[in-house]
């Protein structure tokens, strides 16, 4: 699958588990060593872990690196060309990644409706 297809699939899987406030950042013209951040949130750490486990079980590629699965407050899934950040609500508000790069938010991005 191409990176855009993987991003759309990841977004659809996040929404499938009731992830909220999905945002895509296009970081290709920055010094960040990945092309995209896909950011979403869950209601609480248990919900965040459930979303992450769903992604890892259903996305057709495995992450190269993971962080935060045991805690569930901020889970990072690094797929090389893109990184998925899954936050609990209060942690997302505190770190506000999309606020760091507001000009990199892909306005109106929504995952395609794909069969899961």
Biopython code that builds the backbone (N, CA, C, O; Angstrom):
import numpy as np
from Bio.PDB.StructureBuilder import StructureBuilder

atoms = [
    (1, "UNK", "N", (0.843, -1.194, 0.000)),
    (1, "UNK", "CA", (0.000, 0.000, 0.000)),
    (1, "UNK", "C", (0.878, 1.243, 0.000)),
    (1, "UNK", "O", (1.960, 1.253, 0.586)),
    (2, "UNK", "N", (0.407, 2.274, -0.653)),
    (2, "UNK", "CA", (1.118, 3.545, -0.665)),
    (2, "UNK", "C", (0.907, 4.271, 0.672)),
    (2, "UNK", "O", (0.023, 3.914, 1.451)),
    (3, "UNK", "N", (1.724, 5.280, 0.918)),
    (3, "UNK", "CA", (1.582, 6.057, 2.161)),
    (3, "UNK", "C", (0.198, 6.703, 2.251)),
    (3, "UNK", "O", (-0.430, 6.614, 3.306)),
    (4, "UNK", "N", (-0.311, 7.355, 1.186)),
    (4, "UNK", "CA", (-1.669, 7.910, 1.307)),
    (4, "UNK", "C", (-2.720, 6.846, 1.620)),
    (4, "UNK", "O", (-3.633, 7.092, 2.408)),
    (5, "UNK", "N", (-2.599, 5.672, 1.014)),
    (5, "UNK", "CA", (-3.545, 4.594, 1.306)),
    (5, "UNK", "C", (-3.430, 4.138, 2.756)),
    (5, "UNK", "O", (-4.442, 3.891, 3.412)),
    (6, "UNK", "N", (-2.208, 4.024, 3.257)),
    (6, "UNK", "CA", (-2.002, 3.622, 4.649)),
    (6, "UNK", "C", (-2.563, 4.666, 5.613)),
    (6, "UNK", "O", (-3.165, 4.316, 6.628)),
    (7, "UNK", "N", (-2.366, 5.948, 5.297)),
    (7, "UNK", "CA", (-2.910, 7.006, 6.147)),
    (7, "UNK", "C", (-4.430, 6.945, 6.181)),
    (7, "UNK", "O", (-5.039, 7.081, 7.242)),
    (8, "UNK", "N", (-5.042, 6.742, 5.020)),
    (8, "UNK", "CA", (-6.502, 6.650, 4.972)),
    (8, "UNK", "C", (-6.994, 5.416, 5.726)),
    (8, "UNK", "O", (-7.999, 5.475, 6.435)),
    (9, "UNK", "N", (-6.293, 4.313, 5.571)),
    (9, "UNK", "CA", (-6.658, 3.088, 6.284)),
    (9, "UNK", "C", (-6.515, 3.305, 7.792)),
    (9, "UNK", "O", (-7.408, 2.942, 8.557)),
    (10, "UNK", "N", (-5.399, 3.893, 8.222)),
    (10, "UNK", "CA", (-5.187, 4.156, 9.652)),
    (10, "UNK", "C", (-6.285, 5.065, 10.200)),
    (10, "UNK", "O", (-6.819, 4.816, 11.280)),
    (11, "UNK", "N", (-6.620, 6.113, 9.459)),
    (11, "UNK", "CA", (-7.685, 7.011, 9.898)),
    (11, "UNK", "C", (-9.017, 6.299, 10.024)),
    (11, "UNK", "O", (-9.751, 6.509, 10.988)),
    (12, "UNK", "N", (-9.332, 5.449, 9.043)),
    (12, "UNK", "CA", (-10.587, 4.691, 9.092)),
    (12, "UNK", "C", (-10.606, 3.742, 10.293)),
    (12, "UNK", "O", (-11.636, 3.581, 10.946)),
    (13, "UNK", "N", (-9.470, 3.123, 10.575)),
    (13, "UNK", "CA", (-9.390, 2.210, 11.721)),
    (13, "UNK", "C", (-9.536, 2.958, 13.046)),
    (13, "UNK", "O", (-10.156, 2.455, 13.983)),
    (14, "UNK", "N", (-8.970, 4.149, 13.119)),
    (14, "UNK", "CA", (-9.113, 4.979, 14.322)),
    (14, "UNK", "C", (-10.583, 5.331, 14.530)),
    (14, "UNK", "O", (-11.107, 5.216, 15.638)),
    (15, "UNK", "N", (-11.240, 5.757, 13.462)),
    (15, "UNK", "CA", (-12.658, 6.101, 13.570)),
    (15, "UNK", "C", (-13.506, 4.874, 13.889)),
    (15, "UNK", "O", (-14.517, 4.977, 14.584)),
    (16, "UNK", "N", (-13.096, 3.718, 13.385)),
    (16, "UNK", "CA", (-13.801, 2.472, 13.658)),
    (16, "UNK", "C", (-13.852, 2.181, 15.156)),
    (16, "UNK", "O", (-14.816, 1.586, 15.638)),
    (17, "UNK", "N", (-12.829, 2.594, 15.889)),
    (17, "UNK", "CA", (-12.782, 2.401, 17.341)),
    (17, "UNK", "C", (-13.196, 3.659, 18.097)),
    (17, "UNK", "O", (-12.894, 3.814, 19.281)),
    (18, "UNK", "N", (-13.888, 4.549, 17.399)),
    (18, "UNK", "CA", (-14.442, 5.771, 18.014)),
    (18, "UNK", "C", (-13.376, 6.747, 18.480)),
    (18, "UNK", "O", (-13.588, 7.489, 19.439)),
    (19, "UNK", "N", (-12.216, 6.751, 17.800)),
    (19, "UNK", "CA", (-11.225, 7.790, 18.044)),
    (19, "UNK", "C", (-11.804, 9.130, 17.618)),
    (19, "UNK", "O", (-12.679, 9.183, 16.753)),
    (20, "UNK", "N", (-11.334, 10.188, 18.205)),
    (20, "UNK", "CA", (-11.942, 11.506, 18.006)),
    (20, "UNK", "C", (-10.886, 12.524, 17.572)),
    (20, "UNK", "O", (-9.689, 12.325, 17.778)),
    (21, "UNK", "N", (-11.357, 13.618, 16.968)),
    (21, "UNK", "CA", (-10.538, 14.782, 16.586)),
    (21, "UNK", "C", (-9.311, 14.370, 15.768)),
    (21, "UNK", "O", (-8.173, 14.667, 16.132)),
    (22, "UNK", "N", (-9.564, 13.695, 14.681)),
    (22, "UNK", "CA", (-8.518, 13.219, 13.779)),
    (22, "UNK", "C", (-7.939, 14.393, 12.992)),
    (22, "UNK", "O", (-8.675, 15.164, 12.376)),
    (23, "UNK", "N", (-6.600, 14.520, 13.020)),
    (23, "UNK", "CA", (-5.907, 15.603, 12.321)),
    (23, "UNK", "C", (-4.692, 15.013, 11.611)),
    (23, "UNK", "O", (-3.993, 14.163, 12.162)),
    (24, "UNK", "N", (-4.449, 15.471, 10.384)),
    (24, "UNK", "CA", (-3.256, 15.069, 9.639)),
    (24, "UNK", "C", (-2.357, 16.287, 9.477)),
    (24, "UNK", "O", (-2.802, 17.346, 9.035)),
    (25, "UNK", "N", (-1.073, 16.123, 9.843)),
    (25, "UNK", "CA", (-0.072, 17.170, 9.625)),
    (25, "UNK", "C", (0.858, 16.713, 8.517)),
    (25, "UNK", "O", (1.364, 15.592, 8.555)),
    (26, "UNK", "N", (1.091, 17.572, 7.528)),
    (26, "UNK", "CA", (2.029, 17.297, 6.441)),
    (26, "UNK", "C", (3.353, 17.969, 6.805)),
    (26, "UNK", "O", (3.481, 19.191, 6.728)),
    (27, "UNK", "N", (4.335, 17.155, 7.202)),
    (27, "UNK", "CA", (5.609, 17.667, 7.707)),
    (27, "UNK", "C", (6.748, 17.500, 6.699)),
    (27, "UNK", "O", (7.918, 17.579, 7.075)),
    (28, "UNK", "N", (6.424, 17.271, 5.438)),
    (28, "UNK", "CA", (7.461, 16.995, 4.445)),
    (28, "UNK", "C", (8.439, 18.143, 4.259)),
    (28, "UNK", "O", (9.586, 17.901, 3.882)),
    (29, "UNK", "N", (8.042, 19.359, 4.504)),
    (29, "UNK", "CA", (8.951, 20.493, 4.324)),
    (29, "UNK", "C", (9.471, 21.019, 5.657)),
    (29, "UNK", "O", (9.693, 22.220, 5.812)),
    (30, "UNK", "N", (9.662, 20.125, 6.610)),
    (30, "UNK", "CA", (10.223, 20.489, 7.910)),
    (30, "UNK", "C", (11.447, 19.616, 8.161)),
    (30, "UNK", "O", (11.799, 18.772, 7.337)),
    (31, "UNK", "N", (12.084, 19.825, 9.291)),
    (31, "UNK", "CA", (13.239, 18.995, 9.661)),
    (31, "UNK", "C", (12.832, 17.733, 10.425)),
    (31, "UNK", "O", (13.695, 16.952, 10.827)),
    (32, "UNK", "N", (11.526, 17.524, 10.628)),
    (32, "UNK", "CA", (11.029, 16.326, 11.313)),
    (32, "UNK", "C", (11.325, 15.112, 10.427)),
    (32, "UNK", "O", (11.055, 15.158, 9.227)),
    (33, "UNK", "N", (11.869, 14.033, 10.985)),
    (33, "UNK", "CA", (12.287, 12.884, 10.165)),
    (33, "UNK", "C", (11.156, 11.921, 9.787)),
    (33, "UNK", "O", (11.361, 10.709, 9.740)),
    (34, "UNK", "N", (9.987, 12.452, 9.523)),
    (34, "UNK", "CA", (8.867, 11.683, 8.980)),
    (34, "UNK", "C", (8.049, 12.627, 8.114)),
    (34, "UNK", "O", (8.191, 13.846, 8.219)),
    (35, "UNK", "N", (7.204, 12.083, 7.268)),
    (35, "UNK", "CA", (6.438, 12.933, 6.353)),
    (35, "UNK", "C", (5.120, 13.432, 6.941)),
    (35, "UNK", "O", (4.687, 14.546, 6.647)),
    (36, "UNK", "N", (4.487, 12.607, 7.769)),
    (36, "UNK", "CA", (3.162, 12.954, 8.288)),
    (36, "UNK", "C", (3.023, 12.549, 9.745)),
    (36, "UNK", "O", (3.610, 11.565, 10.195)),
    (37, "UNK", "N", (2.227, 13.335, 10.479)),
    (37, "UNK", "CA", (1.720, 12.951, 11.789)),
    (37, "UNK", "C", (0.220, 12.771, 11.622)),
    (37, "UNK", "O", (-0.456, 13.651, 11.088)),
    (38, "UNK", "N", (-0.301, 11.648, 12.070)),
    (38, "UNK", "CA", (-1.738, 11.431, 12.162)),
    (38, "UNK", "C", (-2.065, 11.454, 13.652)),
    (38, "UNK", "O", (-1.580, 10.615, 14.411)),
    (39, "UNK", "N", (-2.879, 12.407, 14.066)),
    (39, "UNK", "CA", (-3.151, 12.650, 15.482)),
    (39, "UNK", "C", (-4.628, 12.393, 15.764)),
    (39, "UNK", "O", (-5.505, 12.812, 15.008)),
    (40, "UNK", "N", (-4.880, 11.701, 16.860)),
    (40, "UNK", "CA", (-6.260, 11.457, 17.299)),
    (40, "UNK", "C", (-6.267, 11.306, 18.808)),
    (40, "UNK", "O", (-5.218, 11.258, 19.450)),
    (41, "UNK", "N", (-7.466, 11.233, 19.359)),
    (41, "UNK", "CA", (-7.564, 11.073, 20.802)),
    (41, "UNK", "C", (-8.627, 10.062, 21.169)),
    (41, "UNK", "O", (-9.564, 9.795, 20.417)),
    (42, "UNK", "N", (-8.444, 9.511, 22.354)),
    (42, "UNK", "CA", (-9.427, 8.626, 22.958)),
    (42, "UNK", "C", (-9.915, 9.237, 24.253)),
    (42, "UNK", "O", (-9.342, 10.206, 24.750)),
    (43, "UNK", "N", (-10.965, 8.672, 24.790)),
    (43, "UNK", "CA", (-11.571, 9.228, 25.995)),
    (43, "UNK", "C", (-10.693, 9.076, 27.230)),
    (43, "UNK", "O", (-10.713, 9.925, 28.121)),
    (44, "UNK", "N", (-9.919, 7.988, 27.281)),
    (44, "UNK", "CA", (-9.102, 7.694, 28.451)),
    (44, "UNK", "C", (-7.996, 6.721, 28.035)),
    (44, "UNK", "O", (-8.009, 6.240, 26.902)),
    (45, "UNK", "N", (-7.051, 6.423, 28.910)),
    (45, "UNK", "CA", (-5.943, 5.534, 28.530)),
    (45, "UNK", "C", (-6.372, 4.152, 28.029)),
    (45, "UNK", "O", (-5.727, 3.599, 27.138)),
    (46, "UNK", "N", (-7.429, 3.597, 28.576)),
    (46, "UNK", "CA", (-7.898, 2.288, 28.111)),
    (46, "UNK", "C", (-8.375, 2.391, 26.662)),
    (46, "UNK", "O", (-8.072, 1.526, 25.840)),
    (47, "UNK", "N", (-9.112, 3.440, 26.360)),
    (47, "UNK", "CA", (-9.605, 3.670, 25.000)),
    (47, "UNK", "C", (-8.433, 3.902, 24.040)),
    (47, "UNK", "O", (-8.428, 3.366, 22.932)),
    (48, "UNK", "N", (-7.454, 4.686, 24.455)),
    (48, "UNK", "CA", (-6.274, 4.952, 23.617)),
    (48, "UNK", "C", (-5.542, 3.645, 23.302)),
    (48, "UNK", "O", (-5.177, 3.408, 22.151)),
    (49, "UNK", "N", (-5.331, 2.817, 24.285)),
    (49, "UNK", "CA", (-4.674, 1.516, 24.047)),
    (49, "UNK", "C", (-5.490, 0.644, 23.108)),
    (49, "UNK", "O", (-4.930, -0.037, 22.249)),
    (50, "UNK", "N", (-6.800, 0.657, 23.261)),
    (50, "UNK", "CA", (-7.667, -0.147, 22.384)),
    (50, "UNK", "C", (-7.544, 0.320, 20.934)),
    (50, "UNK", "O", (-7.491, -0.504, 20.020)),
    (51, "UNK", "N", (-7.499, 1.627, 20.719)),
    (51, "UNK", "CA", (-7.333, 2.155, 19.358)),
    (51, "UNK", "C", (-5.979, 1.716, 18.798)),
    (51, "UNK", "O", (-5.895, 1.259, 17.658)),
    (52, "UNK", "N", (-4.925, 1.856, 19.597)),
    (52, "UNK", "CA", (-3.578, 1.479, 19.149)),
    (52, "UNK", "C", (-3.505, -0.012, 18.802)),
    (52, "UNK", "O", (-2.943, -0.392, 17.775)),
    (53, "UNK", "N", (-4.069, -0.836, 19.654)),
    (53, "UNK", "CA", (-4.033, -2.285, 19.399)),
    (53, "UNK", "C", (-4.836, -2.636, 18.156)),
    (53, "UNK", "O", (-4.450, -3.533, 17.406)),
    (54, "UNK", "N", (-5.940, -1.949, 17.928)),
    (54, "UNK", "CA", (-6.751, -2.158, 16.723)),
    (54, "UNK", "C", (-5.934, -1.800, 15.476)),
    (54, "UNK", "O", (-5.920, -2.543, 14.494)),
    (55, "UNK", "N", (-5.260, -0.658, 15.534)),
    (55, "UNK", "CA", (-4.400, -0.251, 14.407)),
    (55, "UNK", "C", (-3.315, -1.283, 14.142)),
    (55, "UNK", "O", (-3.112, -1.692, 12.999)),
    (56, "UNK", "N", (-2.620, -1.703, 15.182)),
    (56, "UNK", "CA", (-1.511, -2.646, 15.003)),
    (56, "UNK", "C", (-2.004, -4.000, 14.510)),
    (56, "UNK", "O", (-1.272, -4.710, 13.821)),
    (57, "UNK", "N", (-3.224, -4.361, 14.853)),
    (57, "UNK", "CA", (-3.759, -5.636, 14.415)),
    (57, "UNK", "C", (-4.337, -5.622, 13.011)),
    (57, "UNK", "O", (-4.379, -6.657, 12.346)),
    (58, "UNK", "N", (-4.788, -4.445, 12.550)),
    (58, "UNK", "CA", (-5.501, -4.373, 11.275)),
    (58, "UNK", "C", (-4.737, -3.671, 10.147)),
    (58, "UNK", "O", (-5.002, -3.936, 8.974)),
    (59, "UNK", "N", (-3.796, -2.784, 10.481)),
    (59, "UNK", "CA", (-3.031, -2.113, 9.437)),
    (59, "UNK", "C", (-2.088, -3.138, 8.813)),
    (59, "UNK", "O", (-1.457, -3.900, 9.544)),
    (60, "UNK", "N", (-1.972, -3.180, 7.479)),
    (60, "UNK", "CA", (-1.198, -4.247, 6.842)),
    (60, "UNK", "C", (0.320, -4.120, 6.962)),
    (60, "UNK", "O", (1.050, -4.873, 6.319)),
    (61, "UNK", "N", (0.799, -3.195, 7.762)),
    (61, "UNK", "CA", (2.231, -3.078, 8.051)),
    (61, "UNK", "C", (2.390, -2.912, 9.555)),
    (61, "UNK", "O", (1.506, -2.387, 10.231)),
    (62, "UNK", "N", (3.516, -3.360, 10.063)),
    (62, "UNK", "CA", (3.796, -3.228, 11.493)),
    (62, "UNK", "C", (4.562, -1.935, 11.746)),
    (62, "UNK", "O", (5.358, -1.513, 10.907)),
    (63, "UNK", "N", (4.329, -1.305, 12.893)),
    (63, "UNK", "CA", (5.120, -0.111, 13.204)),
    (63, "UNK", "C", (6.587, -0.476, 13.403)),
    (63, "UNK", "O", (6.910, -1.556, 13.896)),
    (64, "UNK", "N", (7.464, 0.438, 13.015)),
    (64, "UNK", "CA", (8.891, 0.242, 13.229)),
    (64, "UNK", "C", (9.254, 0.429, 14.701)),
    (64, "UNK", "O", (10.228, -0.136, 15.197)),
    (65, "UNK", "N", (8.444, 1.237, 15.384)),
    (65, "UNK", "CA", (8.717, 1.544, 16.789)),
    (65, "UNK", "C", (7.408, 1.945, 17.456)),
    (65, "UNK", "O", (6.549, 2.560, 16.825)),
    (66, "UNK", "N", (7.258, 1.600, 18.715)),
    (66, "UNK", "CA", (6.096, 2.032, 19.493)),
    (66, "UNK", "C", (6.556, 2.606, 20.825)),
    (66, "UNK", "O", (7.603, 2.230, 21.352)),
    (67, "UNK", "N", (5.770, 3.506, 21.349)),
    (67, "UNK", "CA", (6.008, 4.093, 22.673)),
    (67, "UNK", "C", (4.671, 4.269, 23.359)),
    (67, "UNK", "O", (3.666, 4.544, 22.702)),
    (68, "UNK", "N", (4.644, 4.116, 24.666)),
    (68, "UNK", "CA", (3.507, 4.496, 25.485)),
    (68, "UNK", "C", (2.358, 3.522, 25.576)),
    (68, "UNK", "O", (1.327, 3.848, 26.165)),
    (69, "UNK", "N", (2.498, 2.338, 25.013)),
    (69, "UNK", "CA", (1.376, 1.388, 25.049)),
    (69, "UNK", "C", (0.981, 0.995, 26.466)),
    (69, "UNK", "O", (-0.208, 0.867, 26.757)),
    (70, "UNK", "N", (1.937, 0.806, 27.337)),
    (70, "UNK", "CA", (1.605, 0.352, 28.689)),
    (70, "UNK", "C", (0.855, 1.426, 29.480)),
    (70, "UNK", "O", (-0.015, 1.101, 30.289)),
    (71, "UNK", "N", (1.184, 2.698, 29.254)),
    (71, "UNK", "CA", (0.544, 3.787, 29.989)),
    (71, "UNK", "C", (-0.766, 4.214, 29.337)),
    (71, "UNK", "O", (-1.755, 4.455, 30.030)),
    (72, "UNK", "N", (-0.778, 4.311, 27.993)),
    (72, "UNK", "CA", (-1.991, 4.662, 27.271)),
    (72, "UNK", "C", (-2.372, 6.121, 27.273)),
    (72, "UNK", "O", (-3.427, 6.484, 26.753)),
    (73, "UNK", "N", (-1.537, 6.968, 27.847)),
    (73, "UNK", "CA", (-1.856, 8.404, 27.842)),
    (73, "UNK", "C", (-1.437, 9.064, 26.530)),
    (73, "UNK", "O", (-2.130, 9.950, 26.030)),
    (74, "UNK", "N", (-0.309, 8.635, 25.974)),
    (74, "UNK", "CA", (0.172, 9.105, 24.674)),
    (74, "UNK", "C", (0.862, 7.913, 24.032)),
    (74, "UNK", "O", (1.949, 7.516, 24.450)),
    (75, "UNK", "N", (0.224, 7.342, 23.014)),
    (75, "UNK", "CA", (0.796, 6.211, 22.297)),
    (75, "UNK", "C", (1.318, 6.713, 20.964)),
    (75, "UNK", "O", (0.615, 7.403, 20.225)),
    (76, "UNK", "N", (2.557, 6.359, 20.667)),
    (76, "UNK", "CA", (3.198, 6.722, 19.407)),
    (76, "UNK", "C", (3.446, 5.437, 18.627)),
    (76, "UNK", "O", (4.053, 4.498, 19.141)),
    (77, "UNK", "N", (2.977, 5.401, 17.391)),
    (77, "UNK", "CA", (3.209, 4.278, 16.489)),
    (77, "UNK", "C", (3.959, 4.822, 15.282)),
    (77, "UNK", "O", (3.389, 5.564, 14.482)),
    (78, "UNK", "N", (5.225, 4.463, 15.144)),
    (78, "UNK", "CA", (6.089, 4.994, 14.094)),
    (78, "UNK", "C", (6.120, 4.015, 12.927)),
    (78, "UNK", "O", (6.633, 2.902, 13.045)),
    (79, "UNK", "N", (5.568, 4.444, 11.808)),
    (79, "UNK", "CA", (5.537, 3.634, 10.595)),
    (79, "UNK", "C", (6.556, 4.116, 9.561)),
    (79, "UNK", "O", (6.451, 3.766, 8.385)),
    (80, "UNK", "N", (7.525, 4.902, 9.979)),
    (80, "UNK", "CA", (8.565, 5.385, 9.070)),
    (80, "UNK", "C", (8.138, 6.647, 8.350)),
    (80, "UNK", "O", (8.545, 7.745, 8.732)),
    (81, "UNK", "N", (7.324, 6.510, 7.314)),
    (81, "UNK", "CA", (6.866, 7.666, 6.535)),
    (81, "UNK", "C", (5.794, 8.477, 7.253)),
    (81, "UNK", "O", (5.535, 9.627, 6.901)),
    (82, "UNK", "N", (5.180, 7.874, 8.253)),
    (82, "UNK", "CA", (4.208, 8.606, 9.059)),
    (82, "UNK", "C", (4.231, 8.065, 10.484)),
    (82, "UNK", "O", (4.619, 6.923, 10.730)),
    (83, "UNK", "N", (3.808, 8.909, 11.405)),
    (83, "UNK", "CA", (3.738, 8.556, 12.821)),
    (83, "UNK", "C", (2.317, 8.829, 13.299)),
    (83, "UNK", "O", (1.766, 9.903, 13.061)),
    (84, "UNK", "N", (1.740, 7.857, 13.968)),
    (84, "UNK", "CA", (0.423, 8.016, 14.571)),
    (84, "UNK", "C", (0.621, 8.382, 16.036)),
    (84, "UNK", "O", (1.328, 7.694, 16.772)),
    (85, "UNK", "N", (-0.013, 9.474, 16.446)),
    (85, "UNK", "CA", (-0.009, 9.911, 17.846)),
    (85, "UNK", "C", (-1.431, 9.759, 18.363)),
    (85, "UNK", "O", (-2.351, 10.397, 17.852)),
    (86, "UNK", "N", (-1.612, 8.927, 19.363)),
    (86, "UNK", "CA", (-2.907, 8.723, 19.995)),
    (86, "UNK", "C", (-2.820, 9.221, 21.426)),
    (86, "UNK", "O", (-1.995, 8.753, 22.210)),
    (87, "UNK", "N", (-3.673, 10.166, 21.755)),
    (87, "UNK", "CA", (-3.621, 10.820, 23.062)),
    (87, "UNK", "C", (-4.891, 10.578, 23.852)),
    (87, "UNK", "O", (-5.968, 10.391, 23.286)),
    (88, "UNK", "N", (-4.748, 10.584, 25.179)),
    (88, "UNK", "CA", (-5.927, 10.798, 26.007)),
    (88, "UNK", "C", (-6.214, 12.298, 25.927)),
    (88, "UNK", "O", (-5.316, 13.081, 25.619)),
    (89, "UNK", "N", (-7.430, 12.698, 26.195)),
    (89, "UNK", "CA", (-7.841, 14.093, 25.953)),
    (89, "UNK", "C", (-6.970, 15.118, 26.678)),
    (89, "UNK", "O", (-6.535, 16.103, 26.081)),
    (90, "UNK", "N", (-6.719, 14.884, 27.965)),
    (90, "UNK", "CA", (-5.977, 15.893, 28.729)),
    (90, "UNK", "C", (-4.523, 15.985, 28.267)),
    (90, "UNK", "O", (-3.943, 17.071, 28.286)),
    (91, "UNK", "N", (-3.934, 14.889, 27.861)),
    (91, "UNK", "CA", (-2.538, 14.913, 27.393)),
    (91, "UNK", "C", (-2.443, 15.610, 26.045)),
    (91, "UNK", "O", (-1.496, 16.355, 25.795)),
    (92, "UNK", "N", (-3.415, 15.373, 25.178)),
    (92, "UNK", "CA", (-3.402, 16.045, 23.877)),
    (92, "UNK", "C", (-3.502, 17.558, 24.050)),
    (92, "UNK", "O", (-2.788, 18.310, 23.387)),
    (93, "UNK", "N", (-4.372, 17.994, 24.925)),
    (93, "UNK", "CA", (-4.520, 19.427, 25.163)),
    (93, "UNK", "C", (-3.218, 20.031, 25.692)),
    (93, "UNK", "O", (-2.858, 21.148, 25.323)),
    (94, "UNK", "N", (-2.519, 19.303, 26.547)),
    (94, "UNK", "CA", (-1.271, 19.804, 27.123)),
    (94, "UNK", "C", (-0.174, 19.940, 26.067)),
    (94, "UNK", "O", (0.494, 20.973, 26.014)),
    (95, "UNK", "N", (0.028, 18.919, 25.222)),
    (95, "UNK", "CA", (1.124, 18.935, 24.257)),
    (95, "UNK", "C", (0.771, 19.662, 22.952)),
    (95, "UNK", "O", (1.661, 20.219, 22.310)),
    (96, "UNK", "N", (-0.474, 19.668, 22.558)),
    (96, "UNK", "CA", (-0.982, 20.449, 21.424)),
    (96, "UNK", "C", (-0.050, 20.413, 20.202)),
    (96, "UNK", "O", (0.406, 21.456, 19.735)),
    (97, "UNK", "N", (0.226, 19.215, 19.695)),
    (97, "UNK", "CA", (1.130, 19.077, 18.544)),
    (97, "UNK", "C", (0.676, 19.882, 17.334)),
    (97, "UNK", "O", (1.497, 20.505, 16.662)),
    (98, "UNK", "N", (-0.614, 19.875, 17.053)),
    (98, "UNK", "CA", (-1.074, 20.636, 15.887)),
    (98, "UNK", "C", (-0.938, 22.139, 16.101)),
    (98, "UNK", "O", (-0.895, 22.901, 15.135)),
    (99, "UNK", "N", (-0.871, 22.571, 17.360)),
    (99, "UNK", "CA", (-0.631, 23.979, 17.646)),
    (99, "UNK", "C", (0.813, 24.394, 17.403)),
    (99, "UNK", "O", (1.094, 25.573, 17.188)),
    (100, "UNK", "N", (1.732, 23.429, 17.436)),
    (100, "UNK", "CA", (3.143, 23.719, 17.156)),
    (100, "UNK", "C", (3.334, 24.026, 15.677)),
    (100, "UNK", "O", (4.114, 24.905, 15.312)),
    (101, "UNK", "N", (2.611, 23.291, 14.826)),
    (101, "UNK", "CA", (2.715, 23.468, 13.364)),
    (101, "UNK", "C", (1.338, 23.744, 12.773)),
    (101, "UNK", "O", (0.861, 22.945, 11.967)),
    (102, "UNK", "N", (0.681, 24.840, 13.140)),
    (102, "UNK", "CA", (-0.678, 25.075, 12.628)),
    (102, "UNK", "C", (-0.724, 25.211, 11.106)),
    (102, "UNK", "O", (-1.745, 24.914, 10.485)),
    (103, "UNK", "N", (0.368, 25.654, 10.514)),
    (103, "UNK", "CA", (0.399, 25.801, 9.053)),
    (103, "UNK", "C", (0.591, 24.470, 8.331)),
    (103, "UNK", "O", (0.524, 24.421, 7.103)),
    (104, "UNK", "N", (0.827, 23.396, 9.075)),
    (104, "UNK", "CA", (1.042, 22.070, 8.481)),
    (104, "UNK", "C", (-0.198, 21.175, 8.569)),
    (104, "UNK", "O", (-0.187, 20.050, 8.071)),
    (105, "UNK", "N", (-1.268, 21.676, 9.203)),
    (105, "UNK", "CA", (-2.501, 20.904, 9.295)),
    (105, "UNK", "C", (-3.115, 20.811, 7.910)),
    (105, "UNK", "O", (-3.296, 21.827, 7.239)),
    (106, "UNK", "N", (-3.438, 19.597, 7.475)),
    (106, "UNK", "CA", (-4.087, 19.385, 6.184)),
    (106, "UNK", "C", (-5.580, 19.634, 6.409)),
    (106, "UNK", "O", (-6.296, 18.779, 6.930)),
    (107, "UNK", "N", (-6.025, 20.813, 6.009)),
    (107, "UNK", "CA", (-7.405, 21.225, 6.252)),
    (107, "UNK", "C", (-8.378, 20.329, 5.495)),
    (107, "UNK", "O", (-8.189, 20.038, 4.313)),
    (108, "UNK", "N", (-9.407, 19.905, 6.189)),
    (108, "UNK", "CA", (-10.458, 19.121, 5.569)),
    (108, "UNK", "C", (-10.120, 17.662, 5.315)),
    (108, "UNK", "O", (-10.923, 16.943, 4.719)),
    (109, "UNK", "N", (-8.934, 17.199, 5.757)),
    (109, "UNK", "CA", (-8.571, 15.796, 5.517)),
    (109, "UNK", "C", (-9.490, 14.877, 6.296)),
    (109, "UNK", "O", (-9.725, 15.070, 7.489)),
    (110, "UNK", "N", (-9.997, 13.891, 5.613)),
    (110, "UNK", "CA", (-10.807, 12.841, 6.227)),
    (110, "UNK", "C", (-10.371, 11.523, 5.602)),
    (110, "UNK", "O", (-10.077, 11.469, 4.408)),
    (111, "UNK", "N", (-10.328, 10.467, 6.394)),
    (111, "UNK", "CA", (-9.979, 9.177, 5.799)),
    (111, "UNK", "C", (-11.066, 8.723, 4.832)),
    (111, "UNK", "O", (-12.254, 8.956, 5.053)),
    (112, "UNK", "N", (-10.635, 8.075, 3.763)),
    (112, "UNK", "CA", (-11.588, 7.548, 2.798)),
    (112, "UNK", "C", (-12.390, 6.428, 3.451)),
    (112, "UNK", "O", (-11.902, 5.758, 4.362)),
    (113, "UNK", "N", (-13.586, 6.232, 2.997)),
    (113, "UNK", "CA", (-14.386, 5.106, 3.465)),
    (113, "UNK", "C", (-13.863, 3.850, 2.793)),
    (113, "UNK", "O", (-14.078, 3.618, 1.603)),
    (114, "UNK", "N", (-13.181, 3.059, 3.577)),
    (114, "UNK", "CA", (-12.587, 1.822, 3.062)),
    (114, "UNK", "C", (-13.180, 0.637, 3.774)),
    (114, "UNK", "O", (-13.525, 0.730, 4.952)),
    (115, "UNK", "N", (-13.305, -0.478, 3.083)),
    (115, "UNK", "CA", (-13.747, -1.670, 3.808)),
    (115, "UNK", "C", (-12.677, -2.093, 4.802)),
    (115, "UNK", "O", (-11.501, -2.194, 4.454)),
    (116, "UNK", "N", (-13.084, -2.336, 6.028)),
    (116, "UNK", "CA", (-12.137, -2.712, 7.056)),
    (116, "UNK", "C", (-12.087, -4.210, 7.135)),
    (116, "UNK", "O", (-11.343, -4.761, 7.947)),
]
sb = StructureBuilder()
sb.init_structure("model")
sb.init_model(0)
sb.init_chain("A")
sb.init_seg("    ")
for serial, (resi, resn, name, xyz) in enumerate(atoms, 1):
    if name == "N":
        sb.init_residue(resn, " ", resi, " ")
    sb.init_atom(name, np.array(xyz, "f"), 0.0, 1.0, " ", f" {name:<3s}", serial, name[0])
structure = sb.get_structure()
